[in-house]
Amino acid sequence: MRHGVLCLVQLTLSFSTCAQYTLYSLKLAMGKVLGQVYTALVFLNLHSVQGFGKDCQQRVWCRNVNWAFSVYSGQSGGYIVKTDDYYSNVVVNLADFNHDDIVEFHEFKNVSQTYLAAAFKIFDVDMNGLMSPEEAFIGNISKSLFVRMIKNTFWIADRNGDGEVSTEDLNDVQHEDFDTDENGEVSLKELLGRSIIYFPAPIVSVYKILDSNKNEIIEEKEQNNFIEFMSRIFNVLDRNYDCSVDFDEFLAALDSCGLPHDFQLAMDIALRPYLSVANYLIKSSVAAADEDEDNMLSMEEILNFSDTNMEVKPNEVTGPFLYEPNMIPVWYMGGHVDLYGVEPNTEEEKIARSRRAIANWLVTFQGVMRDPAFSGAKHGHC
């Protein structure tokens, strides 16, 4: 019997409450750039490797596509295949266009350029095929992009490509870890660690959306229902009804929905630096890649972009943020540490902080669902 992986429920449980999905939603929404755009721009600046042709080595995009492929392809004789490594599975799901369960270099390169083109379109607001200095800035996330991101999340989770999310999408190691009674199957209770009825009401509500027919499989209809649910949350975040959300708007919405000020501060500290890093990468890359000096950037210029003559290379600046991220604000919002990064001294204090964190997120999540915008009455034009 197949059981729903309910990966999105598990994501909400990362801090033991469905209210954390509000935080997760922002990370996915505002962090879409850290997904598609970082796939494109951060990816451009991470590594400098040897062993490829001089021309490719000088071009940042080509250099890093070769590097990324070599990291995975070394596992399986020049191909990327599905393994116990989660990221290898994601790459195969995204890039295996001929459905032979392996990814060759040309497939990897094609999907990399597809995501680069998608990232480029995010900035090309006037859709003229060029990125202007005014467009080369990360400020907000549109509702259409937010919905597309959620669809991509389901697509990636669907490891076997059957259009549904189930435990058949778990790799062998995950299946063995979750199958605690060793009967060859993973039940919902095993997957979540306890019966769903013991979770807070908001978590149960999300579960009912993801598995409305209670067969423990997230089917296409249930995926669409969840997308509609998340679209309503987006409406709450969109305070000015312009079908997009910027970071300050997001914080204002959380404040309105009851998130305490210290958690708002932690959220700000956790996420805003990465928006700044992304904008730095964009600005520095745009300036260096503009070969014809027309103050506009094309896809061709991005593909030919070279950092050879850059006095300060972007990866040298962004490395500390990307390789050693400050996780203290995130842990604080989960009730695990204080803002100094110090864990509670006693078990009683640990429990008290954890309960406060859970209560804060539950209250905020309930505030989101009570907000008039959750009904979508003022967002029909979106």
Secondary structure, 3 states (H helix, E strand, C coil): CCCCCCHHHHHHHHHCCCCHHHHHHHHHHHHHHHHHHHHHHHHHHCCCCCCCCHHHHHEHHHHHHHHHHHHHHCCCCCCEECCCCHHHHHHHHHHCCCCCCEECHHHHHHHHHHHHHHHHHHHCCCCCCCECCCCCCCCEEEHHHHHHHHHHHHHHHCCCCCCCECHHHCCHHHHHHHCCCCCCCCCHHHHHCCCHHHCCHHHHHHHHHHCCCCCCCECHHHHHHHHHHHHHHHHHHCCCCCCEEEHHHHHHHHHHCCCCHHHHHHHHHHHHHHHHHHHHHHHHHHHHHCCCCCCCECHHHHHCCECCCCCCCHHHHHHHHHHCCCCHHHHHHCCCCCCCCCCCCCHHHHHHHHHHHHHHHHHHHHHHHHCHHHHCCCCCCC
